[in-house]
Amino acid sequence: MSLVRLNIKGISYSQTQNGAYALILNEVDGERKLPIVIGAFEAQSIAIALEKEIKPPRPLTHDLFKNFSDRFSITVKQVIIHKLVDGVFYSSLICEREGVEEVVDARTSDAIALALRFDAPIFTYKNILDKAGIFLKADENQRAREMKDEEEIIEEELLREDIEIKTESDSVFSKMSLEELNELLAQAVNQEDYEKAARLRDEISKRK
């Protein structure tokens, strides 16, 4: 079976569905998206790995695994999402140590969090993407909303009860100076409030 490479499009979340998160994977050479439901901790860990400039004061579990692997010369070469059963994705870590390759079973959310830390590619099989992949195409009514970005469309398709990711605190951040934002960012990281830190980093990036 042929493998299809995926990259991470983003993470969509809902405050009306008890912390449900959807990790959106994008087909590299195509337009299909693969949505995977993940837990809050894994969503946070993936978001931290994506946001390169946010450094936790203490290593998260996936950071610890990376540090442990580096110490013992273990490398994650790639991640393969190899099975889909009853809506649950199954994945494998393809690892290598001293030229010997091993396959390790892993939850998909953990596997992707580790793939980011090892800069390892993510793959799935074509038949899985054929089965679970979705196209997010705008209809005639949606075309009138040209200012709406793709992430918002993804949220509508996957989490119809979602509220927008923009929160009240975001509007407060927009009124602050860069110095104030950087101070708040440092505080958020020290307090391990990475969700707030990510929003602050977004606001700071807009000013640059």
Protein Blocks (a to p, Z undefined) as FASTA:
>chain_A
ZZdddddfbdcddfklgoiacdddddfkbcbdcdddddfklmmmmmmmmmmmlccfbdcf
klmmmmmmmmnopacfbdcdfbdeehiacddddddeehiacdddddfklmmmmmmmnopa
cdddfklmmmmgccddddfklmmmmmbcfklmmmmmmmmmbccfbdfklmmmmmpcfklm
mmmmmmmmmnopaklmmmmmmmmmmmZZ
